[in-house]
């Protein structure tokens, strides 16, 4: 099973991934769980991540191609091998982030990105995508209040995050798990444990071949 977590910065993905990993360890101890991220899920990806987030300013097309290169390596060397041996793979970001951040945020051609995404992902689509939705001003406030130095993306203006958020919601429209799709859209403003419970219930239903109740 391949699960991805998406959302703009500060939406709570890291916290919810940790809680889902704990749930799976408690209730499905026989299953291997692999947790990764984009960019940076492989040794090559770690070097790409450093350049994208903390390097010098780069052209937005270069940025796109670096994300795609990271994904190609991530799928080939980590995600696909883990899925082939029966593991549950959880990734903090995947191809949907590229569509939203690069087409809506950076205003690059969406058709080009979709084609490149298909190529770089080896055609692999998540079984479940959890979107933690928060408003752009909340994202900025959370990032700024964290006390950590902001990376290149986190330093973007608020309209960049507004466009990115709207694209995430557009992608999920009509494609939620309740409608037979792969998206579980949750408010990132809700209590952490309430969010974790809803994610766990959805994953449990999928692993036990039940209809996902939202």
C-alpha positions as CSV (number, residue, x, y, z in Angstrom):
1,X,0.0,0.0,0.0
2,X,1.3,3.4,-1.0
3,X,0.2,6.4,1.1
4,X,1.2,10.0,0.5
5,X,0.6,13.1,2.6
6,X,0.2,16.5,0.9
7,X,-0.5,20.1,1.9
8,X,1.2,23.4,2.0
9,X,3.9,24.1,4.5
10,X,3.0,24.0,8.2
11,X,-0.1,21.8,7.6
12,X,1.0,19.1,10.1
13,X,2.2,16.3,7.7
14,X,5.2,15.3,9.8
15,X,3.1,14.9,13.0
16,X,0.4,12.9,11.2
17,X,2.9,10.6,9.5
18,X,4.5,9.8,12.8
19,X,1.1,9.0,14.3
20,X,0.1,6.8,11.4
21,X,3.4,4.9,11.7
22,X,2.7,4.4,15.4
23,X,-0.9,3.1,14.6
24,X,0.4,0.7,12.0
25,X,3.1,-0.6,14.3
26,X,0.4,-1.3,17.0
27,X,-2.3,-2.8,14.9
28,X,-0.4,-4.3,11.9
29,X,2.9,-5.3,13.5
30,X,3.4,-8.0,10.9
31,X,3.6,-5.4,8.1
32,X,6.8,-3.6,7.2
33,X,6.3,0.2,7.2
34,X,8.7,2.4,5.2
35,X,8.5,6.2,5.8
36,X,10.2,8.6,3.3
37,X,9.9,12.1,1.9
38,X,10.3,14.2,-1.2
39,X,12.7,15.6,-1.9
40,X,15.4,13.7,-0.1
41,X,14.3,10.1,0.3
42,X,17.5,8.6,-1.2
43,X,21.2,9.5,-1.0
44,X,21.0,11.3,-4.4
45,X,17.7,12.9,-3.3
46,X,19.3,14.2,-0.1
47,X,21.8,16.2,-2.2
48,X,19.0,17.4,-4.5
49,X,17.0,18.5,-1.4
50,X,19.9,20.5,-0.1
51,X,20.3,22.3,-3.4
52,X,16.5,23.0,-3.9
53,X,15.8,24.2,-0.4
54,X,19.0,25.7,0.8
55,X,21.1,26.4,-2.2
56,X,21.4,29.5,-4.3
57,X,18.4,30.9,-6.2
58,X,17.7,28.8,-9.3
59,X,15.5,29.1,-12.3
60,X,12.0,27.7,-11.8
61,X,12.5,25.2,-14.7
62,X,15.7,23.9,-13.1
63,X,13.8,23.6,-9.8
64,X,11.1,21.5,-11.5
65,X,13.6,19.2,-13.1
66,X,15.4,18.7,-9.8
67,X,12.2,17.6,-8.2
68,X,11.5,15.2,-11.0
69,X,15.0,13.7,-10.8
70,X,14.5,13.2,-7.1
71,X,11.2,11.4,-7.7
72,X,12.6,9.1,-10.4
73,X,15.3,8.0,-8.0
74,X,12.9,7.8,-5.1
75,X,10.5,5.5,-6.9
76,X,13.2,3.3,-8.5
77,X,15.4,2.8,-5.5
78,X,13.0,3.0,-2.5
79,X,9.3,3.1,-3.1
80,X,8.9,0.4,-5.8
81,X,11.3,-2.1,-4.1
82,X,9.5,-1.7,-0.8
83,X,6.0,-2.1,-2.4
84,X,7.3,-5.2,-4.3
85,X,8.2,-6.9,-1.0
86,X,4.8,-6.1,0.5
87,X,5.7,-3.0,2.7
88,X,3.4,-0.1,3.4
89,X,5.1,3.0,2.1
90,X,4.3,6.4,3.5
91,X,5.8,9.5,1.7
92,X,5.8,13.1,2.9
93,X,5.0,14.6,-0.5
94,X,4.9,13.1,-4.0
95,X,3.9,14.0,-7.5
96,X,0.8,16.1,-6.4
97,X,3.2,18.5,-4.8
98,X,5.0,19.1,-8.0
99,X,1.7,19.8,-9.8
100,X,0.6,22.3,-7.2
101,X,3.8,24.0,-6.3
102,X,5.3,24.2,-9.8
103,X,2.2,24.7,-12.0
104,X,0.1,26.8,-9.6
105,X,2.8,28.2,-7.4
106,X,5.5,28.8,-10.0
107,X,3.1,29.2,-12.9
108,X,4.8,26.6,-15.1
109,X,2.9,24.7,-17.9
110,X,0.6,22.1,-16.2
111,X,0.5,19.8,-19.2
112,X,4.3,19.6,-19.3
113,X,4.4,18.9,-15.6
114,X,1.8,16.1,-15.9
115,X,3.7,14.4,-18.6
116,X,7.0,14.7,-16.8
117,X,5.3,13.5,-13.6
118,X,4.1,10.4,-15.3
119,X,7.6,9.7,-16.6
120,X,9.5,10.4,-13.3
121,X,7.1,8.4,-11.2
122,X,7.3,5.3,-13.4
123,X,3.5,5.6,-13.6
124,X,3.1,4.9,-9.9
125,X,0.0,6.4,-8.3
126,X,-0.7,6.4,-4.5
127,X,-3.5,4.2,-3.1
128,X,-4.4,7.0,-0.6
129,X,-3.4,10.6,-0.5
130,X,-4.1,12.5,2.7
131,X,-4.5,16.3,2.1
132,X,-4.1,18.4,5.2
133,X,-5.8,21.6,4.2
134,X,-5.0,24.9,5.9
135,X,-5.3,28.5,4.8
136,X,-2.2,30.3,3.5
137,X,-2.0,32.8,6.3
138,X,-2.0,30.0,8.8
139,X,0.7,28.2,6.9
140,X,2.9,31.4,7.1
141,X,2.2,31.9,10.8
142,X,3.1,28.3,11.6
143,X,6.3,28.4,9.6
144,X,7.4,31.8,11.1
145,X,6.5,30.8,14.7
146,X,8.5,27.5,14.5
147,X,11.8,29.3,15.2
148,X,13.5,27.5,12.4
149,X,15.3,29.2,9.5
150,X,13.0,29.3,6.5
151,X,14.0,27.5,3.3
152,X,13.6,28.9,-0.2
153,X,10.0,27.7,-0.6
154,X,8.9,28.7,2.9
155,X,10.2,32.2,2.1
156,X,7.8,32.6,-0.8
157,X,5.1,35.3,-0.7
158,X,1.7,34.4,0.6
159,X,0.0,34.4,-2.8
160,X,2.3,31.6,-3.8
161,X,0.8,29.5,-1.1
162,X,-2.7,30.6,-1.8
163,X,-2.4,29.4,-5.4
164,X,-0.8,26.2,-4.3
165,X,-3.5,25.4,-1.8
166,X,-6.2,26.1,-4.3
167,X,-4.6,23.7,-6.7
168,X,-4.5,20.9,-4.1
169,X,-8.2,21.4,-3.5
170,X,-8.9,21.4,-7.2
171,X,-7.0,18.1,-7.7
172,X,-9.0,16.4,-4.9
173,X,-12.4,17.7,-6.1
174,X,-14.6,14.8,-7.1
175,X,-11.7,12.3,-6.3
176,X,-12.1,11.9,-2.5
177,X,-12.3,8.4,-0.9
178,X,-16.0,8.9,-0.3
179,X,-16.4,9.3,-4.1
180,X,-14.3,6.3,-4.9
181,X,-11.1,8.3,-5.4
182,X,-7.8,8.4,-3.5
183,X,-8.0,11.7,-1.6
184,X,-8.8,12.0,2.1
185,X,-9.2,15.8,2.6
186,X,-9.0,16.9,6.3
187,X,-8.7,20.3,7.9
188,X,-5.2,20.9,9.3
189,X,-6.9,23.1,11.9
190,X,-8.6,20.3,13.7
191,X,-7.2,18.7,16.8
192,X,-4.1,16.6,16.1
193,X,-5.6,13.4,17.6
194,X,-8.9,13.8,15.7
195,X,-7.0,14.1,12.4
196,X,-4.9,11.0,13.3
197,X,-8.0,9.0,14.2
198,X,-9.6,9.8,10.8
199,X,-6.5,8.9,8.9
200,X,-6.1,5.6,10.9
201,X,-9.7,4.6,10.2
202,X,-9.3,5.2,6.5
203,X,-6.1,3.2,6.3
204,X,-7.5,0.4,8.5
205,X,-10.5,0.1,6.1
206,X,-8.3,-0.1,3.1
207,X,-6.0,-2.7,4.7
208,X,-8.9,-4.8,5.7
209,X,-10.7,-4.4,2.4
210,X,-13.6,-2.5,3.8
211,X,-15.4,0.5,2.4
212,X,-13.7,3.7,3.6
213,X,-16.1,5.6,5.9
214,X,-15.4,9.3,6.1
